[in-house]
Amino acid sequence: MTGPDPAPHEDQVRRLLADARHDAPVPEDVADRLDAVLADLAREERPRAVTDLAAARRRRARIRTVLVAAAAVVLVGFGISRVDLSGSSSDSSSAGSAADSSAAQENSAAAPSAPPDADLPQGALAAPVRLTSGRLEQQVRRLVDTTQAFASGTAGDTQSRAEDSSAACGDPSGPGTPIVATYDGAPAVLVLRPRAGGVQVADVYLCGERTPVRSVTVPVG
Amino acid sequence: MTGDERSDQELLAAHVSGDHDAFGTLFRRHRDRLWAVALRTMGNHEDAADGLQDGMIAAYRRAASYRGDAAVTTWLHRVVVNACLDRIRAGKVRRTEALPDDLDEGGRGALVSADQTAAADPAEVALRDERRRTVLAALATLPAEQRAALVLVDMEGYPVSEVAAMLDCPAGTVKSRCSRGRARLAELLAPLLEAADRDPDDTGRRNPVPPAPVEPSDAPRGPPA
């Protein structure tokens, strides 16, 4: 790194860092773990037998019913008129109630005109799920935990919700379950990818964008 | 080794097209360097394994978003580093005071670099080992973004421009993070630096020679010399 006035000892620090470089290959336990996860991922992607399509349609219909019930539980349980995952509940495990209250304030200030809710979903949560950049991971985890039916997130589910998310926001690529959302107040789609290796990836797409603006990985199971 | 001679971009394209083995071949090709970055960024074996796995899954899922404007390795590093930083920001890490355990991985050259002689003085090896532990403990105290920048620039030897692509930030930001990180390390490592001032022969090996600026090519990268 060049500069007009390098800090004293900068070169020495750089040499010490270089000397501390890790040269060994990935350990066997880690390699085995990664290979196992790759195998799971590859198995998921294999095309299903034709005879499974009818079962997939029946499963989507069941999941739709479960989502309606789950959304009703969420709405009743939180006693709110719209889905709000801003983390203002007391079970947050993150540092400090100050963060929670500030996030709640941020959310309420950011979306004073959020759509009124109470319509039960017809294929997904009725109101957009509200996501914020500062608490995205916690919000996704809460969403995954609350609506367990989302956890499978198979490719077949994507099709059943396509009309909801595409009508709202376009059609993000890849397998997964899209959920209409807002992200820091902007229209967005949250896509829960099929879980693998005990984790689930969730991608946030702003409307009109073809690449995710943010991606988080949460543990499941 | 599978002997697959397809380029990185060909493998990634094959994966997107439905080749179920292509991504694994690609990832295994670069896994060692990605592990090194994850390990030095996270500071311990378990968190590094978690971060690397998260990054691998994210890259697998988001392969279709790769646009070819950077080398595949740059893109893989970006995904893995971001996964590691996500874990750190979310607090899903062990205490970073844990001493680096890779120094105990015998038989793989962890304690002896390529330019050491075969008959290394055990006392010298122990001294070097201790110096590395001290450096890594100091590195672990830095903010995650500074740590990641120093790992990529000073440890792995990537050019600032490429690290900027990996971290998805301007090159000036990478330089600033490196500068602040080095300044902080200079304070923390003052005893080592003073000892080196007294003994100019004991300054550790030179910085790795940075590789040539990376075109968006598919040639696999080797470690810095």
Chai-1 contact restraints between the chains, C-beta under 6 A:
chainA,res_idxA,chainB,res_idxB,connection_type,confidence,min_distance_angstrom,max_distance_angstrom,comment,restraint_id
A,M1,B,C178,contact,1.0,0.0,6.0,A-B,restraint_1
A,A7,B,A183,contact,1.0,0.0,6.0,A-B,restraint_2
A,H9,B,A186,contact,1.0,0.0,6.0,A-B,restraint_3
A,H9,B,L193,contact,1.0,0.0,6.0,A-B,restraint_4
A,E10,B,R182,contact,1.0,0.0,6.0,A-B,restraint_5
A,Q12,B,L193,contact,1.0,0.0,6.0,A-B,restraint_6
A,Q12,B,A196,contact,1.0,0.0,6.0,A-B,restraint_7
A,Q12,B,T203,contact,1.0,0.0,6.0,A-B,restraint_8
A,V13,B,R182,contact,1.0,0.0,6.0,A-B,restraint_9
A,V13,B,L185,contact,1.0,0.0,6.0,A-B,restraint_10
A,V13,B,A186,contact,1.0,0.0,6.0,A-B,restraint_11
A,R14,B,D154,contact,1.0,0.0,6.0,A-B,restraint_12
A,R14,B,N207,contact,1.0,0.0,6.0,A-B,restraint_13
A,R15,B,T203,contact,1.0,0.0,6.0,A-B,restraint_14
A,R15,B,G204,contact,1.0,0.0,6.0,A-B,restraint_15
A,R15,B,N207,contact,1.0,0.0,6.0,A-B,restraint_16
A,L16,B,V135,contact,1.0,0.0,6.0,A-B,restraint_17
A,L16,B,G204,contact,1.0,0.0,6.0,A-B,restraint_18
A,L17,B,L150,contact,1.0,0.0,6.0,A-B,restraint_19
A,L17,B,D154,contact,1.0,0.0,6.0,A-B,restraint_20
A,L17,B,M155,contact,1.0,0.0,6.0,A-B,restraint_21
A,A18,B,N207,contact,1.0,0.0,6.0,A-B,restraint_22
A,A18,B,P208,contact,1.0,0.0,6.0,A-B,restraint_23
A,D19,B,G204,contact,1.0,0.0,6.0,A-B,restraint_24
A,D19,B,R205,contact,1.0,0.0,6.0,A-B,restraint_25
A,A20,B,R132,contact,1.0,0.0,6.0,A-B,restraint_26
A,A20,B,V135,contact,1.0,0.0,6.0,A-B,restraint_27
A,A20,B,L136,contact,1.0,0.0,6.0,A-B,restraint_28
A,R21,B,M155,contact,1.0,0.0,6.0,A-B,restraint_29
A,H22,B,A36,contact,1.0,0.0,6.0,A-B,restraint_30
A,H22,B,L39,contact,1.0,0.0,6.0,A-B,restraint_31
A,H22,B,R40,contact,1.0,0.0,6.0,A-B,restraint_32
A,H22,B,D102,contact,1.0,0.0,6.0,A-B,restraint_33
A,D23,B,G109,contact,1.0,0.0,6.0,A-B,restraint_34
A,A24,B,E105,contact,1.0,0.0,6.0,A-B,restraint_35
A,A24,B,R108,contact,1.0,0.0,6.0,A-B,restraint_36
A,A24,B,A110,contact,1.0,0.0,6.0,A-B,restraint_37
A,P25,B,D32,contact,1.0,0.0,6.0,A-B,restraint_38
A,V26,B,R31,contact,1.0,0.0,6.0,A-B,restraint_39
A,V26,B,D32,contact,1.0,0.0,6.0,A-B,restraint_40
A,V26,B,W35,contact,1.0,0.0,6.0,A-B,restraint_41
A,V30,B,A49,contact,1.0,0.0,6.0,A-B,restraint_42
A,L34,B,M56,contact,1.0,0.0,6.0,A-B,restraint_43
A,V37,B,Q53,contact,1.0,0.0,6.0,A-B,restraint_44
A,L38,B,G24,contact,1.0,0.0,6.0,A-B,restraint_45
A,L41,B,Y60,contact,1.0,0.0,6.0,A-B,restraint_46
A,A42,B,H20,contact,1.0,0.0,6.0,A-B,restraint_47
A,E45,B,H20,contact,1.0,0.0,6.0,A-B,restraint_48
A,E137,B,A90,contact,1.0,0.0,6.0,A-B,restraint_49
A,S173,B,A64,contact,1.0,0.0,6.0,A-B,restraint_50
A,G174,B,A64,contact,1.0,0.0,6.0,A-B,restraint_51
A,R193,B,R61,contact,1.0,0.0,6.0,A-B,restraint_52
A,A196,B,I57,contact,1.0,0.0,6.0,A-B,restraint_53
A,V201,B,I57,contact,1.0,0.0,6.0,A-B,restraint_54
A,V201,B,A58,contact,1.0,0.0,6.0,A-B,restraint_55
A,V201,B,R61,contact,1.0,0.0,6.0,A-B,restraint_56
A,T211,B,S65,contact,1.0,0.0,6.0,A-B,restraint_57
A,S215,B,A58,contact,1.0,0.0,6.0,A-B,restraint_58
A,T217,B,D54,contact,1.0,0.0,6.0,A-B,restraint_59
